[in-house]
Amino acid sequence: MIEPYTTLMDRYKDLYLLGSTGSILAWDMETKMPPKGIALRSEQLALLQKTLHHMLTDPENGRLIKQAADHPDLTPLQRRNLHLANKEYQEATCLPEELVVDTARQTALTIDAWKKAKAAKDYPAFRPYLEKIYELKLRAGELLMEPKGSDTPHDALIDVSDPGVTAHQLTRLFDEMKSGLIPLIRKCVDSDSQPDTGFLKRKIPIDTQRKITDALAQAIGYDITSPQAGGRIDETEHPFTTGYYDDVRVTTHYHEDKFDSNIFAILHEGGHALYEQNLPREWIYQPVGTACSSGLHESQSRFIENIVGRSPEFWTSFYPKLREITGDALADVTPELFVHAVNLVKPSKIRIEADELTYGLHIIIRFEIERDLFAGKTTVDELPQIWNDKYASYLGVEIEDDSEGVMQDTHWAGGAFGTFQSYALGNIYGGMMLEKLNADLPDWRSQLSKGSLNEVKAWLKENVHRRGNLYDAPELIKKITGKTLTVTPFIEYLETKYSKFYSL
Amino acid sequence: MIEPYTTLMDRYKDLYLLGSTGSILAWDMETKMPPKGIALRSEQLALLQKTLHHMLTDPENGRLIKQAADHPDLTPLQRRNLHLANKEYQEATCLPEELVVDTARQTALTIDAWKKAKAAKDYPAFRPYLEKIYELKLRAGELLMEPKGSDTPHDALIDVSDPGVTAHQLTRLFDEMKSGLIPLIRKCVDSDSQPDTGFLKRKIPIDTQRKITDALAQAIGYDITSPQAGGRIDETEHPFTTGYYDDVRVTTHYHEDKFDSNIFAILHEGGHALYEQNLPREWIYQPVGTACSSGLHESQSRFIENIVGRSPEFWTSFYPKLREITGDALADVTPELFVHAVNLVKPSKIRIEADELTYGLHIIIRFEIERDLFAGKTTVDELPQIWNDKYASYLGVEIEDDSEGVMQDTHWAGGAFGTFQSYALGNIYGGMMLEKLNADLPDWRSQLSKGSLNEVKAWLKENVHRRGNLYDAPELIKKITGKTLTVTPFIEYLETKYSKFYSL
């Protein structure tokens, strides 16, 4: 029995219990709460946040972490728990309360200004607010540098979402990614083999779409119906996943004339949910019993959404079911046309509408802008021009006003600097996992075309999910694949896949 | 500014926020939670309970209450808040932790023994467990006597649910009630005017019943659909109401061949919900901003369920809607027959299946047994015989085994001594309110038959709901009616109503 260690873990149990309580309240707010309840709910959530912060920043935690770390007999798992606890403690305590309060206030103001400026297509009205929130996050990054051992404020912020990853690494990876993506996108766009996607706008009643949801959940083994179910699916405007271990819930959205939107929302969120549900049971309530990073989480959602869910093999098995559920609606659409249509490559202005191939460029643009901003190579004033230039250069699209340009996302207004990289990292991690999966289970695609995802899921569980937060993502990827981070497998996967669709 | 008072009220705000957080988690557990989530949920709720208890029993609260009470300039409302805070503080702190822990453990054991003994119809197997939980509650009652100023342990326990009410008073009231109910029930049973109730077993599909639910919610003004709605209706095996101010939720249950079960569940729980929603907004997060007592709460649910919801006038307006929703199912059932059928008087063994008239006797039997047990006039060993004798004498029914007798309810097994009286008090309070309503709004029944419940609801809001917890129930009733507690109005209401149905 290591006294300070077990005391600390007992405290962490309470933290996870209260944190997961907050998740349920937040989920309820989005899905079930009577509209009038919003003021009360805000107060309940604020109290939970305050209490959690109080528990997390208790100086006793700092003492316990230090005392526990001195013990000579710690197992590697215990050391990892202490490392993660310390990381969280440092992140929560190294910022002076004044900065935290100022940031919270400025975030609200900047988001409000962003909404108005976006509606008015008026970047100059937004700029001073964005500058203020940027200055505050820069200051936070500066203060986080020392406890994190980061070289720059930007690295320190990136390390919060994606521990062990730096802007320098990202630049190398994203340059590699760009040089793979840009020519491939160009070839797809220029190809004569363009799919007719008009049928994706056919009206499919919401009740019918709900049946598609149930069938998809069953197809990927996200259990929402059995007496042992640990999940459920509800509706919100923006789909999300939330929960902890045996209670992990996803949401989706239904648009009568965009039935594919629900399909890929379910597959994406289902990928997140399977990760959370498969975390090792014996690590519940411990820091190691959590997902490894934002980027790793995104690798799991994209693996199920794209690598599995947009593959011809998945639709070989699932398309007959989809046709059965939708009656005559897709009677004239061949499986081949369907799969090509949901893999249409079409450069666009809006990130959240981007396809698998162009998506990464949207992320890289944001990362590069952030990086240069934090490095002092550009100013908040110059962002619209830089944004528009990059969109023209990388994606070949012309931004007509800043509402569909630099002001399209809420992230920076909300102070979320150092977070966008996770989306593209998810693709890179996923590509590397796929390469290893191909080696370990050469017939996984043929199994998938017969309707079985079991071995793929077992592989993800064994290699990714069951390792929880035992390693930072780059180290985890090395454990899984034996390789350091590389974009090559992702690009190769895309080239193979899209060469077929577009007869390249 | 009265410093200790405002500090105390700030603490109370956190208590109500955390308490209402627990309510949402408990609601979610019953209605939405994936089944696998139960272990995690139990831990979340246990932590909230522990935290709430810790906040409530903090000795600083006791000091603040004392300091605040010394201030000469307190308003009556502030004095009431201090009185209620002190009551809660005393109830939470006067029991030694050992007793609390023993009681929690014994409750779990006794409920488990009750389930098994009930299934096996084996009271002797249950008896020792019941004795233990009774001894623990007796000890709690003894310890609560002093802070509550109660004369007996039983009175102290009653005072927790129904402050200001004693066993002595209840004996007087319930004797009066018995002598009114027993002959009236006999006359109804002996009458030749018996309704045919067979149509109540006709199958009404659940989806149709959901439409009845929505129409009933609209009829009583329990808003579940508008953008300002503060309520919602979900499904559970046992209907209940939970929530706080702007987020008050009810549940119902659907049985295809008992469609009236849902109807009266909605009306009953709707009555509870309207009370909670109408508490004075300016008293939110204060002790006065809560319902007055269990008995008073029950008066509101029964007012809407029985006095309104089983009245001929309500069905004059609502029956056409019911027929419209149910298609041909009730085409041959006259409104008169329908109303009589849902007011069938039929003595039975099981409390939760009892009608409006016989229900009170089920409660009185339990109260009398409890009272004599706590007074040492009877023993746990003798309960089955006493139970069966009283059922034969008051209700004229013969209990064949203890599973349908003394072991039918879970309450005593769960240690809920001193709580049954609330149900019958609810009827008494409701009768007195009705008498005053008749005087204040002589044409409320004719309004109701035209489909308007507005003035009745406004009356209840003004006289009951908006007074929150400003007075103990007997004092509140005096404020409303000018009278001390009396059963006469309730019995007169029943005699008038049932004389018509049964041509007495």
Interface residues (C-beta under 8 A of the other chain):
Chain A: D14 L17 L18 S20 T21 I24 L25 D28 K32 M33 P34 P35 K36 G37 A39 L40 R41 E43 Q44 L47 L48 T51 I224 P227 Q228 A229 G230 G231 R232 Y244 Y245 D246 D247 V248 R249
Chain B: D14 L17 L18 S20 T21 I24 L25 D28 K32 M33 P34 P35 K36 G37 A39 L40 R41 E43 Q44 L47 L48 T51 I224 P227 Q228 A229 G230 G231 R232 Y244 Y245 D246 D247 V248 R249
